[in-house]
Amino acid sequence: MVRSAVPFQNSRLFTYVIAAIAMSGYDAVATMQHIGRGVAAEGNPLMASLIHQNAVLFFLVKMSVTAFGLLICYNFSHLRTARLGIKLVVGIYLCLCVYHGMILMLG
C-alpha cells in the first residue's frame, strides 16, 4: 500500500482546500484581466510588481503560495487554528470572486 505525504483526513476540509485553490486561480486570471482593462489594481504590492513583470510568473507564484499555505494548514488540521485558517481563506476568496463578478457585471 502506498501512503500519501498528506493523509486524507477530512473530506469537507479537503473540499474547502480545493475550492480555495480554484478560487485563487480565478482571482489571479480575473485580476490580470481587470488590470489589463484598467478597472482594477492588484492590492498586494509585491504581487503588483510581479504582475507587471511577468503574468505567467505572477500566476505560478500566486497559486504556489496559496496551495502551499493551504496544504500546510490541512496537514495540521487536527489543530483548530489550522481549520479556521482554511475557512478564513475560503471566505476571503469567496468575497474576491463576488468582487470580480461585480466588476464584470457593472464595469
N, C-alpha and C positions, 0 to 999 in steps of 0.2 A: 504494500500500500504506500502511496506517495503522500507525504504531508506537505501542505502548503505553508508558505512563510507566515501568512496571516490566517489563522484558523477562522472558519466561517462561524461566528459567534451568535449573531442576532440578525435575522433576516430583515426586520424592519429598519434597523440601524444601517445595515448594508445598503438597503434601498435608498435611504437618505443620502448616503455617501455617493452612490451612483448618480442620483438626481442632482446633487450639488456639483459634481464634476461636469455633468451635461449642461447645467445652467451656467457654469463658469465658461464653458466653450461658447455658448450662445452669447454671454456677456462680452466675451472677447471679440467675436465677429461683429456683433451689433455695435460695440464701441468703435471699432475700426470704420464701419460704415457711417456712423453718425459723425465721426471726426472728419471723414472724407467729404461729407456733405456740409460740414461747418455748423452743425446744430448741437454738438456736444463736445465735451473735453474729457480727457482721462483725469480722474480725481486723484490718482496716486502719482506723485511727481516722479518717482523712479520709473514707473511703467510708462508715464507720459514721454519721457526722454527715449525710452526703448521703442515705443510705438512709432516714433518719427524716424528712428534709425533703420529699423527692420521689422516689418509687420509679422513675418513668419516667426522670427525670434521672439517677438512680443507674445505671440500666441503660445509658443512652446514653453516659454518661461512661466507665463500665467498658469497654464494647465499643469505644468510640473509642480510648481509651488502649491497650488490648490490640492492636487491629488496627493502629494507627499504629506501635507499637513493633515488632510482628512484621513489618510491611511494610518498615520501615527495615532490620531485620536481613536480610530476604530480598533487599532491594536491594543489600546489601553481603555477600551470601552467598559471594562469592569469598574472603572472609576467614574463617578458621577460627573466630574468636571469634563472629562473627555466626551461623554454623551451629550452634555449641554453644549459643548463646543461644536459638535456636529450639527445639532439642531439650530444653533445660532447661525452657522454658516448657511444652512438651508434657508432660514428666514431672510437673511441678508440677500442671498441670490434671488429669492422669490420677489423681494422688493425691487431689485435691479431689473429683473425680467419685466415686471409691471411697468417700470420707468421706461424701458426700451420700447415696450409696446405702446405706451402713451406717446412717445416721440414719433413712432411710425404712424399712429392714427392722426395725431394733431399737427405734426410738423412735416 
